Amino acid sequence: MNKPALFRASWNPRGLLLCNLIAIALLCAWVWPAGHTAFTAFDEALFTQLNQPLATNVGWRYVWTVGSLRPFDALVGLILLLLLIRGDWVFKAAQVRQAFWGFIATLVLLLVVRALFSKVCDAMGWQHDSPTLVLPGAVHLSDWYPYLEKKWELKDQSSSSFPGDHASVLLIWAFYMSYNSRRAGQWLVVWALTLLFMMPRLVAGAHWGQDDYIGGMIMALLALGWSCYTPFVAHASTWLVELTNPVFNLLTKLPGIRRLSVVSAS
């Protein structure tokens, strides 16, 4: 049975150009001395508002401590995956498998963008410490819960916080889902979750805001442009679907698993 095509195997010059121009504009605004000063001032004020209550508000501290643990990242990844492969939400049930592999291919492209952008950042001296290593009076969650830092990798500081890798993954997921969304409600859910899951690193101080809304955004826009506005995602997802068909055919024999749209799509 023929499945409806999800991606077009053609170039979209306008979308590709827009993604690249926005990424370049963000970078230029950030490296411009006046812009960099403004971003830093904003980030310092933002960090103070988010971080200082950790010392006095127990509920606030508990919430963001849990959100800063490595196992929570795995939970976030699972939530994003489940929304991605949920049939007849953003993607039609028959398109879910191609959507899944399209996102995997886009993530691979994001890794390439990350590697290249990191080299540029290192060469230009754009790398910097996280706010907890720079600003006096910063609240360190690792000081409150040292056992969590040792056992569960509590993330509240970094000596190389730019660009925000965690944010770039969340943002590329949000862009990818938004690119395929058909209703405003889907768009709102996607971006609300993205912003929520970006918060732990900002509250705990592992990242400045600019690591996310500049560095993470630049990488996500470049990956989106060269994936979804070129033939890349169409060809890569089609090839991966065909390559993994035998595996999914075996999964259809497993009770429970076979009910998932990503498995049952024929």
GUDREN-414368 format. One record per residue: x, y, z of N, C-alpha, C in turn; residue in three letters. Coordinates in pm, whole numbers. Layout:
REM GUDREN-414368
(pt (X Y Z) (X Y Z) (X Y Z) 'ALA') ...
REM end
This chain:
REM GUDREN-414368
(pt (85 -120 0) (0 0 0) (88 125 0) 'MET') (pt (56 224 -84) (133 346 -91) (101 436 28) 'ASN') (pt (207 481 93) (189 571 207) (199 715 158) 'LYS') (pt (129 808 224) (140 948 183) (280 1001 210) 'PRO') (pt (333 1078 115) (469 1131 130) (470 1236 241) 'ALA') (pt (574 1231 323) (586 1326 433) (677 1443 396) 'LEU') (pt (787 1412 328) (885 1513 290) (896 1522 139) 'PHE') (pt (925 1641 90) (947 1661 -52) (1096 1652 -82) 'ARG') (pt (1130 1570 -180) (1270 1553 -218) (1313 1664 -313) 'ALA') (pt (1298 1787 -269) (1333 1902 -352) (1389 2013 -264) 'SER') (pt (1453 2107 -328) (1511 2220 -256) (1404 2328 -232) 'TRP') (pt (1414 2390 -115) (1330 2506 -84) (1425 2623 -54) 'ASN') (pt (1468 2694 -158) (1569 2799 -141) (1528 2906 -40) 'PRO') (pt (1400 2940 -42) (1354 3046 49) (1368 3005 194) 'ARG') (pt (1322 2882 228) (1333 2835 365) (1477 2816 408) 'GLY') (pt (1558 2761 319) (1700 2740 350) (1771 2872 373) 'LEU') (pt (1744 2969 286) (1806 3101 301) (1763 3168 429) 'LEU') (pt (1635 3158 462) (1583 3221 584) (1650 3164 709) 'LEU') (pt (1660 3032 716) (1724 2969 832) (1868 3013 847) 'CYS') (pt (1941 3018 737) (2081 3058 742) (2098 3205 774) 'ASN') (pt (2011 3289 719) (2021 3433 745) (1990 3465 890) 'LEU') (pt (1889 3399 947) (1856 3422 1088) (1972 3378 1177) 'ILE') (pt (2031 3263 1145) (2145 3214 1223) (2261 3312 1216) 'ALA') (pt (2290 3363 1097) (2400 3459 1081) (2369 3589 1154) 'ILE') (pt (2244 3634 1145) (2204 3758 1214) (2220 3745 1365) 'ALA') (pt (2180 3630 1420) (2196 3607 1564) (2343 3611 1604) 'LEU') (pt (2428 3546 1523) (2570 3544 1554) (2631 3684 1546) 'LEU') (pt (2594 3759 1443) (2646 3895 1428) (2603 3985 1544) 'CYS') (pt (2476 3971 1584) (2427 4051 1696) (2500 4016 1824) 'ALA') (pt (2535 3888 1839) (2602 3843 1960) (2749 3887 1966) 'TRP') (pt (2820 3882 1853) (2963 3919 1854) (2981 4071 1848) 'VAL') (pt (2880 4143 1805) (2886 4290 1808) (2900 4334 1953) 'TRP') (pt (3002 4414 1987) (3029 4449 2127) (2907 4502 2202) 'PRO') (pt (2833 4594 2141) (2716 4648 2210) (2610 4541 2230) 'ALA') (pt (2592 4455 2130) (2495 4346 2143) (2537 4247 2249) 'GLY') (pt (2665 4213 2250) (2714 4117 2349) (2696 4171 2491) 'HIS') (pt (2723 4300 2507) (2706 4363 2639) (2559 4357 2682) 'THR') (pt (2469 4384 2588) (2325 4382 2620) (2280 4240 2655) 'ALA') (pt (2325 4141 2578) (2288 4002 2606) (2340 3959 2743) 'PHE') (pt (2463 3997 2774) (2522 3958 2902) (2449 4022 3019) 'THR') (pt (2415 4150 3005) (2341 4219 3111) (2205 4152 3133) 'ALA') (pt (2138 4118 3024) (2009 4050 3034) (2025 3914 3102) 'PHE') (pt (2128 3840 3063) (2149 3707 3119) (2184 3711 3268) 'ASP') (pt (2261 3812 3308) (2293 3825 3450) (2168 3851 3532) 'GLU') (pt (2081 3939 3482) (1956 3967 3553) (1865 3844 3554) 'ALA') (pt (1858 3774 3441) (1776 3653 3432) (1827 3547 3529) 'LEU') (pt (1958 3528 3531) (2016 3426 3619) (1989 3459 3765) 'PHE') (pt (2002 3584 3802) (1977 3624 3941) (1833 3593 3980) 'THR') (pt (1739 3624 3891) (1597 3599 3921) (1567 3451 3933) 'GLN') (pt (1632 3369 3854) (1604 3225 3855) (1682 3150 3961) 'LEU') (pt (1806 3193 3984) (1897 3116 4068) (1887 3149 4216) 'ASN') (pt (1872 3275 4251) (1876 3315 4391) (1767 3250 4476) 'GLN') (pt (1643 3231 4426) (1541 3165 4508) (1576 3022 4549) 'PRO') (pt (1675 2961 4485) (1716 2826 4523) (1764 2820 4669) 'LEU') (pt (1815 2932 4717) (1870 2934 4853) (1761 2943 4960) 'ALA') (pt (1644 2992 4924) (1541 3017 5025) (1410 2941 5002) 'THR') (pt (1385 2903 4878) (1259 2837 4844) (1284 2688 4823) 'ASN') (pt (1242 2607 4919) (1270 2463 4915) (1204 2397 4795) 'VAL') (pt (1079 2432 4767) (1009 2373 4654) (1078 2404 4522) 'GLY') (pt (1117 2531 4506) (1189 2573 4385) (1319 2494 4371) 'TRP') (pt (1388 2477 4483) (1516 2406 4479) (1497 2259 4444) 'ARG') (pt (1397 2194 4500) (1372 2053 4472) (1338 2031 4324) 'TYR') (pt (1250 2116 4272) (1205 2100 4133) (1322 2108 4037) 'VAL') (pt (1407 2208 4053) (1515 2228 3957) (1634 2140 3986) 'TRP') (pt (1644 2089 4107) (1747 1988 4133) (1716 1861 4056) 'THR') (pt (1591 1818 4064) (1549 1699 3988) (1567 1723 3839) 'VAL') (pt (1531 1841 3793) (1543 1873 3651) (1686 1882 3602) 'GLY') (pt (1781 1896 3693) (1922 1909 3654) (1998 1777 3660) 'SER') (pt (1930 1669 3696) (1994 1538 3704) (1997 1471 3568) 'LEU') (pt (2100 1392 3542) (2112 1322 3414) (1995 1229 3386) 'ARG') (pt (1945 1154 3485) (1830 1067 3456) (1708 1145 3408) 'PRO') (pt (1694 1270 3451) (1582 1350 3404) (1595 1380 3255) 'PHE') (pt (1719 1393 3208) (1740 1413 3064) (1687 1293 2986) 'ASP') (pt (1706 1173 3040) (1655 1053 2974) (1502 1055 2971) 'ALA') (pt (1441 1102 3080) (1295 1112 3085) (1245 1213 2982) 'LEU') (pt (1313 1325 2971) (1276 1425 2871) (1285 1367 2731) 'VAL') (pt (1393 1296 2705) (1410 1233 2574) (1297 1137 2542) 'GLY') (pt (1253 1063 2644) (1142 968 2624) (1012 1042 2593) 'LEU') (pt (987 1152 2664) (866 1231 2639) (866 1286 2496) 'ILE') (pt (979 1339 2455) (988 1394 2319) (969 1284 2215) 'LEU') (pt (1027 1169 2241) (1013 1057 2147) (868 1011 2136) 'LEU') (pt (800 999 2250) (662 952 2250) (570 1049 2175) 'LEU') (pt (596 1179 2190) (516 1276 2116) (546 1269 1967) 'LEU') (pt (671 1242 1935) (709 1231 1794) (642 1113 1725) 'LEU') (pt (636 998 1795) (584 876 1731) (437 850 1763) 'ILE') (pt (372 946 1825) (229 930 1852) (151 949 1723) 'ARG') (pt (87 846 1677) (15 853 1551) (-105 946 1556) 'GLY') (pt (-124 1017 1445) (-239 1107 1429) (-240 1222 1528) 'ASP') (pt (-122 1262 1575) (-113 1388 1649) (-48 1489 1554) 'TRP') (pt (83 1504 1556) (148 1588 1455) (157 1513 1323) 'VAL') (pt (197 1385 1332) (214 1303 1211) (102 1201 1201) 'PHE') (pt (57 1177 1078) (-40 1071 1056) (23 937 1092) 'LYS') (pt (-59 843 1134) (-7 713 1178) (79 647 1071) 'ALA') (pt (37 658 946) (112 594 837) (244 665 808) 'ALA') (pt (263 785 862) (385 862 835) (481 863 953) 'GLN') (pt (440 804 1064) (520 815 1186) (659 756 1170) 'VAL') (pt (669 641 1105) (801 578 1094) (896 665 1012) 'ARG') (pt (847 722 904) (933 810 826) (967 937 904) 'GLN') (pt (870 986 982) (896 1103 1066) (1004 1073 1169) 'ALA') (pt (997 954 1228) (1096 914 1327) (1236 911 1266) 'PHE') (pt (1250 845 1152) (1382 836 1090) (1427 970 1033) 'TRP') (pt (1331 1052 993) (1367 1186 949) (1427 1268 1062) 'GLY') (pt (1371 1252 1181) (1426 1325 1296) (1564 1272 1334) 'PHE') (pt (1582 1139 1329) (1713 1082 1357) (1817 1136 1260) 'ILE') (pt (1782 1142 1132) (1873 1196 1032) (1904 1343 1059) 'ALA') (pt (1803 1418 1103) (1823 1559 1136) (1914 1575 1256) 'THR') (pt (1902 1485 1354) (1991 1488 1470) (2136 1461 1429) 'LEU') (pt (2155 1369 1337) (2290 1341 1288) (2348 1466 1222) 'VAL') (pt (2266 1534 1145) (2310 1659 1083) (2341 1764 1188) 'LEU') (pt (2262 1767 1296) (2289 1859 1406) (2425 1832 1469) 'LEU') (pt (2462 1705 1482) (2594 1669 1537) (2706 1722 1448) 'LEU') (pt (2686 1715 1317) (2786 1768 1224) (2797 1920 1241) 'VAL') (pt (2683 1986 1248) (2682 2131 1268) (2750 2167 1399) 'VAL') (pt (2720 2089 1505) (2779 2114 1636) (2930 2102 1631) 'ARG') (pt (2981 1999 1565) (3126 1978 1557) (3194 2094 1484) 'ALA') (pt (3135 2138 1374) (3194 2247 1297) (3185 2379 1372) 'LEU') (pt (3069 2406 1433) (3050 2531 1506) (3142 2538 1628) 'PHE') (pt (3164 2426 1693) (3254 2422 1809) (3396 2460 1770) 'SER') (pt (3439 2412 1654) (3573 2447 1607) (3584 2597 1582) 'LYS') (pt (3479 2654 1525) (3478 2799 1503) (3482 2874 1636) 'VAL') (pt (3403 2828 1732) (3399 2893 1865) (3535 2887 1933) 'CYS') (pt (3600 2772 1925) (3733 2758 1986) (3835 2848 1917) 'ASP') (pt (3830 2854 1785) (3925 2935 1711) (3906 3084 1737) 'ALA') (pt (3780 3125 1757) (3749 3266 1777) (3751 3307 1924) 'MET') (pt (3770 3212 2013) (3774 3245 2155) (3639 3280 2213) 'GLY') (pt (3533 3221 2159) (3397 3252 2205) (3354 3165 2324) 'TRP') (pt (3432 3066 2355) (3395 2977 2464) (3402 3050 2598) 'GLN') (pt (3315 3014 2692) (3318 3080 2822) (3267 2988 2933) 'HIS') (pt (3291 3031 3057) (3244 2956 3174) (3096 2984 3198) 'ASP') (pt (3032 2892 3269) (2891 2909 3305) (2878 3016 3413) 'SER') (pt (2759 3071 3434) (2742 3179 3532) (2778 3140 3674) 'PRO') (pt (2759 3014 3712) (2794 2973 3848) (2943 2978 3873) 'THR') (pt (3023 2981 3766) (3169 2991 3781) (3218 3134 3767) 'LEU') (pt (3126 3226 3736) (3166 3364 3708) (3105 3463 3807) 'VAL') (pt (2976 3449 3833) (2905 3549 3912) (2916 3520 4062) 'LEU') (pt (2952 3620 4141) (2959 3599 4286) (2819 3580 4345) 'PRO') (pt (2813 3496 4446) (2686 3473 4513) (2594 3375 4445) 'GLY') (pt (2641 3311 4340) (2557 3213 4271) (2531 3093 4362) 'ALA') (pt (2409 3043 4358) (2372 2926 4438) (2408 2801 4359) 'VAL') (pt (2489 2714 4420) (2531 2589 4357) (2449 2474 4414) 'HIS') (pt (2370 2410 4331) (2293 2295 4376) (2384 2181 4422) 'LEU') (pt (2502 2173 4363) (2596 2068 4402) (2648 2087 4544) 'SER') (pt (2644 2210 4594) (2682 2234 4734) (2572 2188 4829) 'ASP') (pt (2448 2201 4784) (2335 2157 4866) (2323 2005 4865) 'TRP') (pt (2349 1945 4749) (2329 1800 4735) (2453 1736 4670) 'TYR') (pt (2565 1733 4743) (2689 1678 4684) (2677 1531 4646) 'PRO') (pt (2595 1456 4719) (2580 1313 4687) (2509 1295 4554) 'TYR') (pt (2418 1386 4518) (2351 1378 4389) (2447 1411 4275) 'LEU') (pt (2539 1502 4302) (2637 1536 4198) (2725 1416 4166) 'GLU') (pt (2763 1341 4269) (2852 1227 4247) (2778 1108 4185) 'LYS') (pt (2654 1084 4228) (2583 964 4185) (2501 986 4058) 'LYS') (pt (2438 1102 4045) (2345 1126 3934) (2387 1239 3843) 'TRP') (pt (2511 1285 3855) (2565 1389 3766) (2478 1514 3765) 'GLU') (pt (2466 1574 3879) (2391 1699 3892) (2463 1808 3812) 'LEU') (pt (2395 1866 3715) (2457 1961 3622) (2427 2104 3665) 'LYS') (pt (2527 2171 3725) (2506 2312 3763) (2625 2400 3729) 'ASP') (pt (2721 2349 3654) (2834 2432 3614) (2904 2369 3494) 'GLN') (pt (2976 2454 3420) (3049 2406 3304) (3159 2506 3270) 'SER') (pt (3273 2455 3233) (3384 2542 3192) (3378 2570 3042) 'SER') (pt (3283 2510 2973) (3265 2534 2829) (3115 2528 2799) 'SER') (pt (3046 2635 2835) (2900 2633 2829) (2842 2681 2696) 'SER') (pt (2926 2736 2610) (2877 2787 2481) (2926 2699 2367) 'PHE') (pt (2841 2659 2277) (2696 2678 2273) (2623 2573 2356) 'PRO') (pt (2493 2590 2375) (2416 2498 2458) (2374 2375 2381) 'GLY') (pt (2444 2264 2404) (2410 2138 2334) (2270 2090 2370) 'ASP') (pt (2240 2091 2500) (2110 2046 2549) (1998 2126 2482) 'HIS') (pt (2016 2257 2477) (1914 2343 2416) (1902 2318 2266) 'ALA') (pt (2015 2291 2199) (2009 2271 2054) (1927 2149 2019) 'SER') (pt (1934 2043 2101) (1854 1923 2075) (1706 1952 2097) 'VAL') (pt (1675 2022 2206) (1536 2059 2232) (1481 2149 2121) 'LEU') (pt (1562 2243 2077) (1516 2337 1975) (1498 2270 1840) 'LEU') (pt (1588 2178 1803) (1571 2111 1674) (1447 2022 1678) 'ILE') (pt (1417 1962 1793) (1292 1886 1806) (1171 1978 1789) 'TRP') (pt (1178 2095 1853) (1066 2190 1843) (1049 2240 1701) 'ALA') (pt (1158 2273 1634) (1151 2319 1495) (1097 2209 1404) 'PHE') (pt (1146 2088 1424) (1104 1975 1341) (955 1947 1358) 'TYR') (pt (908 1947 1483) (766 1924 1508) (682 2041 1455) 'MET') (pt (729 2163 1474) (655 2280 1427) (648 2283 1275) 'SER') (pt (755 2241 1210) (760 2236 1065) (648 2148 1010) 'TYR') (pt (612 2045 1087) (510 1950 1042) (375 1968 1111) 'ASN') (pt (365 2062 1206) (240 2082 1280) (134 2144 1190) 'SER') (pt (9 2106 1218) (-104 2154 1139) (-198 2242 1220) 'ARG') (pt (-181 2243 1353) (-273 2319 1438) (-195 2402 1539) 'ARG') (pt (-256 2513 1580) (-190 2602 1677) (-169 2532 1810) 'ALA') (pt (-263 2446 1850) (-249 2375 1976) (-126 2287 1980) 'GLY') (pt (-94 2222 1869) (26 2140 1862) (150 2226 1879) 'GLN') (pt (150 2338 1810) (263 2430 1818) (284 2479 1961) 'TRP') (pt (177 2514 2029) (186 2564 2166) (240 2458 2262) 'LEU') (pt (192 2335 2248) (240 2226 2334) (389 2202 2311) 'VAL') (pt (428 2198 2185) (568 2171 2150) (661 2277 2210) 'VAL') (pt (627 2403 2193) (716 2508 2241) (709 2529 2392) 'TRP') (pt (594 2502 2452) (584 2509 2598) (675 2404 2662) 'ALA') (pt (672 2282 2609) (758 2176 2662) (905 2208 2637) 'LEU') (pt (937 2262 2521) (1076 2296 2489) (1131 2399 2586) 'THR') (pt (1056 2505 2611) (1102 2609 2703) (1111 2555 2846) 'LEU') (pt (1015 2472 2885) (1018 2415 3019) (1141 2328 3040) 'LEU') (pt (1173 2245 2943) (1285 2153 2957) (1420 2221 2940) 'PHE') (pt (1421 2344 2888) (1544 2422 2881) (1575 2490 3014) 'MET') (pt (1473 2507 3097) (1487 2584 3220) (1586 2529 3322) 'MET') (pt (1593 2396 3346) (1682 2348 3453) (1826 2396 3441) 'PRO') (pt (1883 2396 3319) (2021 2439 3300) (2038 2588 3330) 'ARG') (pt (1933 2666 3302) (1939 2809 3326) (1924 2841 3474) 'LEU') (pt (1833 2771 3541) (1813 2795 3685) (1935 2750 3765) 'VAL') (pt (1986 2633 3733) (2100 2579 3807) (2230 2650 3772) 'ALA') (pt (2233 2719 3658) (2352 2795 3622) (2453 2721 3539) 'GLY') (pt (2414 2611 3477) (2507 2539 3389) (2525 2614 3257) 'ALA') (pt (2427 2699 3225) (2434 2776 3100) (2385 2918 3122) 'HIS') (pt (2442 3010 3044) (2387 3143 3030) (2268 3134 2934) 'TRP') (pt (2181 3233 2937) (2071 3235 2842) (2121 3236 2699) 'GLY') (pt (2227 3313 2673) (2280 3325 2537) (2338 3195 2484) 'GLN') (pt (2378 3104 2572) (2422 2973 2527) (2309 2900 2456) 'ASP') (pt (2185 2930 2498) (2067 2864 2442) (2006 2945 2328) 'ASP') (pt (1968 3071 2357) (1894 3146 2255) (1984 3203 2146) 'TYR') (pt (2116 3196 2165) (2209 3230 2056) (2277 3103 2004) 'ILE') (pt (2358 3038 2087) (2432 2921 2042) (2344 2805 2002) 'GLY') (pt (2252 2766 2090) (2163 2655 2060) (2073 2685 1941) 'GLY') (pt (2024 2808 1934) (1936 2848 1825) (2008 2846 1690) 'MET') (pt (2132 2895 1689) (2209 2895 1565) (2226 2753 1511) 'ILE') (pt (2266 2661 1598) (2287 2523 1554) (2157 2458 1507) 'MET') (pt (2048 2482 1580) (1920 2423 1543) (1870 2478 1410) 'ALA') (pt (1885 2607 1387) (1840 2667 1262) (1919 2614 1143) 'LEU') (pt (2050 2600 1160) (2132 2548 1051) (2096 2403 1021) 'LEU') (pt (2077 2323 1125) (2040 2184 1104) (1902 2173 1039) 'ALA') (pt (1808 2256 1085) (1674 2254 1025) (1679 2291 878) 'LEU') (pt (1751 2397 847) (1758 2444 709) (1816 2341 615) 'GLY') (pt (1929 2281 653) (1996 2188 564) (1933 2049 568) 'TRP') (pt (1839 2027 658) (1767 1900 662) (1632 1911 593) 'SER') (pt (1546 1996 643) (1406 2001 598) (1384 2086 474) 'CYS') (pt (1475 2178 442) (1457 2262 325) (1550 2223 210) 'TYR') (pt (1603 2102 219) (1681 2040 111) (1626 1899 93) 'THR') (pt (1671 1826 -8) (1625 1687 -26) (1679 1590 80) 'PRO') (pt (1764 1638 171) (1833 1549 265) (1736 1464 346) 'PHE') (pt (1641 1527 415) (1555 1451 507) (1465 1354 431) 'VAL') (pt (1422 1390 311) (1337 1301 232) (1413 1175 192) 'ALA') (pt (1534 1194 139) (1613 1078 94) (1662 995 212) 'HIS') (pt (1711 1063 319) (1764 990 434) (1656 909 504) 'ALA') (pt (1538 969 524) (1432 898 594) (1379 781 511) 'SER') (pt (1367 799 380) (1321 691 293) (1419 574 296) 'THR') (pt (1547 605 289) (1650 501 292) (1649 426 425) 'TRP') (pt (1636 500 536) (1635 436 668) (1510 351 689) 'LEU') (pt (1397 397 638) (1274 317 648) (1291 185 575) 'VAL') (pt (1344 189 454) (1364 66 378) (1468 -25 443) 'GLU') (pt (1573 37 497) (1679 -41 560) (1630 -115 684) 'LEU') (pt (1542 -52 760) (1498 -110 888) (1365 -184 879) 'THR') (pt (1309 -193 761) (1182 -264 747) (1185 -406 805) 'ASN') (pt (1290 -486 780) (1292 -622 838) (1284 -621 991) 'PRO') (pt (1350 -523 1054) (1347 -515 1201) (1206 -484 1249) 'VAL') (pt (1140 -389 1186) (1006 -352 1228) (905 -463 1197) 'PHE') (pt (931 -539 1093) (843 -653 1064) (850 -756 1176) 'ASN') (pt (968 -771 1235) (981 -862 1349) (911 -804 1472) 'LEU') (pt (920 -671 1490) (858 -608 1606) (706 -617 1603) 'LEU') (pt (648 -631 1484) (502 -644 1476) (451 -773 1539) 'THR') (pt (540 -865 1565) (500 -993 1628) (498 -985 1780) 'LYS') (pt (546 -872 1835) (553 -857 1981) (426 -791 2034) 'LEU') (pt (357 -854 2128) (235 -794 2186) (266 -658 2250) 'PRO') (pt (177 -567 2236) (197 -434 2293) (280 -345 2202) 'GLY') (pt (401 -389 2171) (490 -312 2085) (428 -291 1947) 'ILE') (pt (360 -393 1896) (305 -385 1761) (192 -284 1749) 'ARG') (pt (140 -237 1860) (32 -138 1857) (85 4 1835) 'ARG') (pt (215 23 1852) (272 154 1830) (266 189 1682) 'LEU') (pt (234 314 1652) (221 355 1513) (351 340 1438) 'SER') (pt (463 364 1507) (593 354 1440) (624 211 1399) 'VAL') (pt (561 113 1464) (581 -28 1432) (474 -77 1335) 'VAL') (pt (351 -40 1360) (239 -97 1284) (219 -32 1147) 'SER') (pt (283 83 1122) (265 150 993) (302 56 881) 'ALA') (pt (216 41 782) (241 -52 672) (250 23 541) 'SER') 
REM end
